[in-house]
Amino acid sequence: MAATQGAPDWNAMAEADFRAHLRAVIAAHCPEALRHLPHRLPAAQTQGWYHALHAAGMIAPAWPVEWGGMDLSPARHLIYIEEMEAAGTPFLHDSGVRNLAPALLAHGTQAQKARYLPPMHAGKHIWCQGYSEPGAGSDLASLGCEGRVEGDKVIVTGQKIWTTSATEATHIFALVRTDRAGPKQHGISFLLVDMATPGITVRPITTLSGQADFCEVFFDGVQVAMADVVGGLHEGWKVARSLLGFERIWAGSPKRAVRALDQLGRLLAERGLEGDPIWADRYGRAYCDTRDAQDLYARFADLVAEGGDPGAEVSALKIWSTATYQTVSEALVEAAGEDGGLLGSVPAGTTPVDVLATYHEARAPTIFAGTNEIHRNILARAILGLPKAP
């Protein structure tokens, strides 16, 4: 992809002008019917908004300019997130833009970048992530989905689970075991796979909230060209580790907690509880915890932008942000009183709040991208120097 002609320098723009531009694009192109929804809609319902962001040169805030990105500084990226969250813009099927692209830019060949980044950027390809398996979740290196090398092909047989957006995806990036010799981190390969390839079956999983965004994906002798192996055969763990670094910063994003905090504030005002000393104290603590998460996120975003390795410390971000989100979601249910157990929205100022949907959605972030228990163990061993449990 050629460099975007005439693209503005978003980082040099005055903050007030940058915010005003974001708000104008949102007001013009994001319908009210898509705002402040508690769950991800099918791609067909959100692609208009996706294409509008693409046309405005604003779909890939972290990508470099030469590939059509905004190349935002960490501070500007946080503002981008703040404005999108404040306006309630919908969740997109953007795992490719958000997760795969950084790893592809770092480890992919020029041919892979040229083939996959432009249609990903334009929304023509929707990607899902094939990592977790029934026996390999947080301990991802234990994966067993087999990739048998035959000439210039990798023949994939096995299963993935909890695959977000697999029913919507045109492509999947997956980790498979191509060699069983040596340590378990060795012999894993990172593959780019077209979901239309014969031998792939997708089965949706209905969650507690009634949504079916998670899926099982089955591979039965799926043929993948060697040209679609990223980072080299048997070298997928290093690619996965870089992607997991990006993913764990994303998983520690404070945006969910910020959205829930806004909902809580509006609900308390709606019910005349903002002056209640108990609720004022709870809201104040939630506000401070959320601000702490934002500050910690900014620190890691700065580190990555400067080429640094977030290291084991990034686990603290993931734990804090997701635990804060859960705490705020629980306060929402309590503040709603007898309405807290009802499906559907309750009045909360200018925008209704689906209290139970937020509560249900807040359960998942403490599990995905490595459970918080796993991250506490990482901190205990890597930062505090505690021994690994026998």
C-alpha positions as CSV (number, residue, x, y, z in Angstrom):
1,M,0.0,0.0,0.0
2,A,1.4,3.4,-0.9
3,A,1.7,6.1,1.7
4,T,-1.6,7.9,2.2
5,Q,-1.5,11.1,0.1
6,G,-2.2,14.3,2.0
7,A,-2.8,12.5,5.3
8,P,-2.8,14.9,8.2
9,D,-0.2,14.8,10.9
10,W,-2.6,13.7,13.7
11,N,0.0,14.1,16.4
12,A,0.9,17.7,15.4
13,M,-2.8,18.7,15.5
14,A,-3.9,20.7,18.5
15,E,-5.7,18.3,21.0
16,A,-8.9,20.3,20.8
17,D,-8.9,20.1,17.0
18,F,-8.1,16.4,17.1
19,R,-11.0,15.8,19.4
20,A,-13.3,18.0,17.3
21,H,-12.4,16.1,14.2
22,L,-13.1,12.7,15.8
23,R,-16.4,13.9,17.1
24,A,-17.4,15.3,13.7
25,V,-16.6,12.0,12.0
26,I,-18.6,10.0,14.6
27,A,-21.6,12.4,14.4
28,A,-21.6,12.2,10.6
29,H,-21.1,8.5,10.1
30,C,-22.0,6.5,13.2
31,P,-25.8,6.1,13.5
32,E,-27.4,6.4,16.9
33,A,-28.9,2.9,16.5
34,L,-25.3,1.5,16.7
35,R,-24.3,3.5,19.8
36,H,-23.8,2.3,23.4
37,L,-24.6,-1.3,22.6
38,P,-23.4,-3.9,25.2
39,H,-22.4,-6.6,22.6
40,R,-20.8,-6.9,19.2
41,L,-23.2,-6.8,16.3
42,P,-22.9,-8.9,13.1
43,A,-20.4,-7.4,10.7
44,A,-23.1,-6.6,8.1
45,Q,-24.6,-4.1,10.6
46,T,-21.4,-2.3,11.4
47,Q,-19.5,-2.4,8.1
48,G,-20.9,1.0,7.1
49,W,-19.2,2.5,10.1
50,Y,-16.1,0.6,9.5
51,H,-15.9,1.8,5.8
52,A,-16.6,5.4,6.9
53,L,-13.6,5.2,9.3
54,H,-11.5,3.6,6.5
55,A,-12.5,6.4,4.0
56,A,-11.6,9.0,6.6
57,G,-8.1,7.4,7.1
58,M,-9.0,6.6,10.8
59,I,-9.6,2.8,11.0
60,A,-6.0,1.9,12.0
61,P,-4.8,4.4,14.7
62,A,-1.6,2.4,15.6
63,W,-0.5,1.5,12.0
64,P,2.3,3.4,10.3
65,V,1.3,6.0,7.7
66,E,2.8,4.0,4.8
67,W,0.3,1.3,5.3
68,G,-2.7,3.6,5.7
69,G,-2.5,4.1,9.5
70,M,-2.8,7.2,11.6
71,D,0.5,6.5,13.4
72,L,-0.9,8.0,16.6
73,S,1.3,8.6,19.6
74,P,0.2,6.7,22.8
75,A,-1.3,9.9,24.2
76,R,-3.3,10.5,21.0
77,H,-4.3,6.9,20.8
78,L,-5.8,7.2,24.3
79,I,-7.7,10.3,23.2
80,Y,-9.0,8.3,20.2
81,I,-10.2,5.6,22.5
82,E,-11.8,8.1,24.9
83,E,-13.8,9.8,22.1
84,M,-14.9,6.5,20.6
85,E,-16.0,5.2,24.0
86,A,-17.7,8.5,25.0
87,A,-19.8,8.4,21.8
88,G,-20.6,4.7,22.3
89,T,-19.3,3.6,18.9
90,P,-19.9,-0.1,18.3
91,F,-17.5,-3.0,18.8
92,L,-16.0,-4.0,15.4
93,H,-14.8,-7.3,14.1
94,D,-11.3,-5.8,13.9
95,S,-9.0,-8.5,15.3
96,G,-6.9,-8.2,12.1
97,V,-6.3,-4.5,12.4
98,R,-5.8,-4.6,16.2
99,N,-4.0,-7.9,16.8
100,L,-2.6,-9.5,13.7
101,A,-1.3,-6.4,11.9
102,P,1.4,-5.5,14.5
103,A,2.8,-9.0,14.4
104,L,2.6,-9.1,10.6
105,L,4.4,-5.7,10.4
106,A,7.1,-7.0,12.7
107,H,7.5,-10.6,11.4
108,G,5.8,-10.9,8.0
109,T,7.5,-10.9,4.6
110,Q,6.9,-8.0,2.2
111,A,4.8,-10.4,0.1
112,Q,2.6,-11.3,3.2
113,K,2.2,-7.6,4.1
114,A,1.3,-6.6,0.5
115,R,-1.2,-9.5,0.2
116,Y,-3.0,-9.2,3.6
117,L,-2.7,-5.7,5.0
118,P,-4.6,-3.7,2.3
119,P,-7.8,-5.9,2.3
120,M,-7.6,-6.1,6.1
121,H,-7.4,-2.3,6.3
122,A,-10.3,-1.9,3.9
123,G,-12.5,-4.3,5.8
124,K,-12.6,-6.8,2.9
125,H,-11.0,-9.5,5.1
126,I,-12.3,-10.1,8.6
127,W,-9.8,-12.0,10.8
128,C,-10.3,-14.2,13.9
129,Q,-7.6,-15.6,16.2
130,G,-7.1,-19.3,16.4
131,Y,-5.1,-19.7,19.7
132,S,-7.0,-21.4,22.5
133,E,-7.8,-25.1,22.5
134,P,-9.8,-27.3,24.9
135,G,-6.6,-28.3,26.5
136,A,-4.5,-25.2,25.9
137,G,-5.9,-21.9,27.1
138,S,-3.8,-19.7,29.4
139,D,-1.0,-22.4,28.9
140,L,-1.0,-21.7,25.2
141,A,2.3,-23.5,24.6
142,S,0.6,-26.8,25.4
143,L,-1.5,-26.6,22.2
144,G,-1.9,-29.7,20.2
145,C,-3.6,-28.7,16.9
146,E,-1.3,-30.5,14.4
147,G,0.3,-29.1,11.3
148,R,1.9,-31.8,9.3
149,V,4.5,-30.6,6.7
150,E,4.1,-32.1,3.3
151,G,6.2,-30.5,0.6
152,D,5.1,-26.8,0.2
153,K,2.0,-27.4,2.3
154,V,1.1,-27.6,6.0
155,I,-1.8,-30.0,6.6
156,V,-3.7,-28.8,9.7
157,T,-5.9,-31.1,11.8
158,G,-7.3,-30.2,15.3
159,Q,-9.6,-27.8,17.1
160,K,-9.6,-24.3,18.4
161,I,-12.1,-22.9,20.9
162,W,-13.4,-19.5,22.2
163,T,-12.6,-18.1,18.8
164,T,-14.2,-14.6,18.7
165,S,-16.0,-13.7,15.5
166,A,-15.3,-16.9,13.7
167,T,-18.8,-17.0,12.2
168,E,-18.1,-13.6,10.6
169,A,-14.4,-14.1,9.7
170,T,-13.0,-14.6,6.2
171,H,-9.6,-15.6,7.6
172,I,-8.0,-16.9,10.7
173,F,-4.5,-16.6,12.1
174,A,-3.7,-19.8,14.0
175,L,-1.0,-21.4,16.0
176,V,-0.4,-25.1,15.2
177,R,2.2,-27.7,16.3
178,T,4.5,-28.6,13.4
179,D,7.2,-30.3,15.4
180,R,6.9,-32.3,18.7
181,A,10.6,-32.6,19.4
182,G,12.2,-30.4,22.2
183,P,10.5,-28.0,24.6
184,K,6.8,-27.3,24.1
185,Q,7.4,-23.7,22.9
186,H,9.5,-25.2,20.1
187,G,7.8,-26.5,16.9
188,I,4.8,-24.1,16.9
189,S,4.1,-22.3,13.6
190,F,2.0,-19.2,13.0
191,L,-0.3,-19.7,10.0
192,L,-2.6,-17.4,7.9
193,V,-5.6,-19.4,6.7
194,D,-8.5,-18.6,4.5
195,M,-11.7,-19.7,6.2
196,A,-13.1,-20.9,2.9
197,T,-10.4,-23.6,2.7
198,P,-12.0,-27.1,2.6
199,G,-11.9,-28.9,5.9
200,I,-12.9,-26.0,8.2
201,T,-16.0,-26.2,10.3
202,V,-17.3,-23.4,12.7
203,R,-19.7,-24.0,15.5
204,P,-21.0,-21.0,17.5
205,I,-21.0,-21.1,21.4
206,T,-23.9,-19.2,23.1
207,T,-22.7,-17.3,26.1
208,L,-24.4,-16.3,29.4
209,S,-25.6,-13.1,27.8
210,G,-27.3,-15.0,24.9
211,Q,-24.8,-13.9,22.3
212,A,-22.8,-16.3,20.1
213,D,-19.7,-14.3,19.4
214,F,-17.4,-17.2,20.6
215,C,-17.0,-20.3,18.5
216,E,-15.3,-23.6,18.1
217,V,-13.3,-24.1,14.9
218,F,-12.4,-27.6,13.6
219,F,-9.7,-28.3,11.1
220,D,-9.8,-31.6,9.2
221,G,-6.8,-31.9,6.8
222,V,-6.8,-28.2,5.9
223,Q,-4.1,-27.4,3.4
224,V,-2.1,-24.2,4.1
225,A,0.6,-22.9,1.7
226,M,4.1,-22.6,3.2
227,A,4.0,-19.0,1.9
228,D,1.4,-18.3,4.6
229,V,3.6,-19.3,7.5
230,V,4.7,-16.1,9.3
231,G,8.1,-15.8,10.9
232,G,9.4,-19.2,9.6
233,L,8.4,-22.8,10.1
234,H,8.5,-23.9,13.8
235,E,9.2,-20.3,14.8
236,G,5.6,-19.3,15.6
237,W,6.1,-18.9,19.3
238,K,8.3,-15.8,18.8
239,V,5.5,-14.3,16.6
240,A,2.9,-15.3,19.2
241,R,4.8,-13.7,22.0
242,S,5.0,-10.4,20.2
243,L,1.3,-10.6,19.4
244,L,0.5,-11.5,23.0
245,G,2.4,-8.5,24.1
246,F,0.2,-6.3,22.0
247,E,-2.9,-8.3,23.0
248,R,-2.2,-8.0,26.7
249,I,-1.9,-4.3,26.4
250,W,-5.1,-4.2,24.5
251,A,-6.7,-6.6,27.0
252,G,-5.6,-4.2,29.7
253,S,-7.2,-1.2,27.9
254,P,-9.2,0.9,30.4
255,K,-11.9,1.6,27.8
256,R,-14.4,-1.0,29.2
257,A,-14.0,0.3,32.7
258,V,-14.4,3.9,31.4
259,R,-17.6,3.0,29.6
260,A,-19.0,1.2,32.7
261,L,-18.0,4.2,34.9
262,D,-19.9,6.6,32.6
263,Q,-22.9,4.3,32.8
264,L,-22.7,4.2,36.6
265,G,-22.5,8.0,36.9
266,R,-25.6,8.4,34.7
267,L,-27.5,5.8,36.5
268,L,-26.7,7.3,39.9
269,A,-27.9,10.7,38.6
270,E,-31.1,9.2,37.2
271,R,-31.9,7.6,40.5
272,G,-31.0,10.6,42.6
273,L,-28.1,8.7,44.3
274,E,-25.2,10.9,43.4
275,G,-25.5,12.8,46.7
276,D,-25.8,9.7,48.8
277,P,-22.5,9.5,50.8
278,I,-22.2,5.7,50.4
279,W,-22.6,5.9,46.6
280,A,-20.4,9.0,46.4
281,D,-17.7,7.0,48.1
282,R,-18.1,4.0,45.8
283,Y,-18.2,6.1,42.7
284,G,-15.1,8.1,43.9
285,R,-13.2,4.9,44.4
286,A,-14.3,3.5,41.1
287,Y,-13.3,6.8,39.4
288,C,-9.8,6.7,41.0
289,D,-9.3,3.0,40.1
290,T,-10.3,3.7,36.5
291,R,-7.9,6.7,36.3
292,D,-5.1,4.6,37.7
293,A,-5.8,2.0,34.9
294,Q,-5.7,4.8,32.3
295,D,-2.4,6.1,33.6
296,L,-0.9,2.6,33.7
297,Y,-2.1,1.9,30.1
298,A,-0.5,5.2,28.9
299,R,2.8,4.1,30.5
300,F,2.9,0.8,28.6
301,A,1.6,2.4,25.4
302,D,4.5,4.8,25.7
303,L,7.0,2.0,26.3
304,V,5.8,0.0,23.2
305,A,5.8,3.2,21.0
306,E,9.5,3.7,21.9
307,G,10.3,0.1,20.9
308,G,10.5,-1.3,24.5
309,D,9.4,-4.6,25.7
310,P,6.4,-4.4,28.2
311,G,7.7,-7.5,29.9
312,A,6.0,-9.3,32.7
313,E,4.9,-6.0,34.3
314,V,2.1,-5.7,31.7
315,S,0.3,-8.4,33.7
316,A,-0.4,-5.8,36.3
317,L,-2.2,-3.7,33.7
318,K,-4.4,-6.6,32.6
319,I,-5.3,-7.5,36.2
320,W,-6.1,-4.0,37.3
321,S,-8.2,-2.9,34.3
322,T,-10.3,-6.0,34.1
323,A,-10.8,-6.3,37.9
324,T,-11.9,-2.6,38.0
325,Y,-14.3,-3.2,35.1
326,Q,-15.9,-6.1,37.1
327,T,-16.2,-4.0,40.2
328,V,-17.9,-1.1,38.4
329,S,-20.3,-3.6,36.7
330,E,-21.3,-5.0,40.0
331,A,-21.9,-1.5,41.4
332,L,-24.2,-0.9,38.3
333,V,-26.3,-3.9,39.2
334,E,-26.6,-2.7,42.8
335,A,-27.4,0.9,41.8
336,A,-30.2,-0.4,39.5
337,G,-31.9,-1.9,42.6
338,E,-34.8,-4.2,41.6
339,D,-34.1,-3.5,37.9
340,G,-30.6,-4.9,38.2
341,G,-31.7,-8.5,37.4
342,L,-33.8,-7.6,34.4
343,L,-32.8,-8.1,30.8
344,G,-32.9,-5.0,28.6
345,S,-32.1,-1.3,29.3
346,V,-33.1,1.0,32.1
347,P,-33.3,4.8,31.9
348,A,-30.0,6.6,32.7
349,G,-29.9,10.2,31.5
350,T,-29.6,10.7,27.8
351,T,-28.7,7.1,27.0
352,P,-30.3,4.0,28.6
353,V,-28.1,1.4,30.2
354,D,-28.3,-2.4,29.8
355,V,-27.1,-3.2,33.3
356,L,-27.2,-6.9,33.1
357,A,-25.4,-7.0,29.7
358,T,-22.5,-4.9,31.1
359,Y,-22.4,-7.3,34.1
360,H,-22.3,-10.4,31.9
361,E,-19.7,-8.8,29.6
362,A,-17.4,-7.9,32.5
363,R,-16.9,-11.6,33.3
364,A,-15.0,-12.4,30.2
365,P,-12.0,-10.0,30.3
366,T,-10.6,-11.5,33.4
367,I,-10.4,-14.8,31.5
368,F,-9.3,-14.0,27.9
369,A,-5.7,-13.1,27.0
370,G,-4.7,-15.3,30.0
371,T,-6.7,-15.6,33.2
372,N,-6.0,-13.1,36.0
373,E,-4.8,-16.0,38.1
374,I,-2.2,-16.9,35.5
375,H,-1.1,-13.2,35.4
376,R,-0.8,-13.1,39.2
377,N,1.5,-16.2,38.9
378,I,3.6,-14.4,36.3
379,L,4.0,-11.4,38.5
380,A,4.8,-13.6,41.5
381,R,7.6,-15.4,39.7
382,A,9.0,-12.8,37.4
383,I,8.7,-9.7,39.6
384,L,8.6,-10.9,43.2
385,G,11.0,-13.8,42.6
386,L,8.7,-16.4,44.2
387,P,9.2,-20.0,43.4
388,K,7.0,-21.9,40.9
389,A,4.4,-24.1,42.7
390,P,5.4,-27.8,42.7
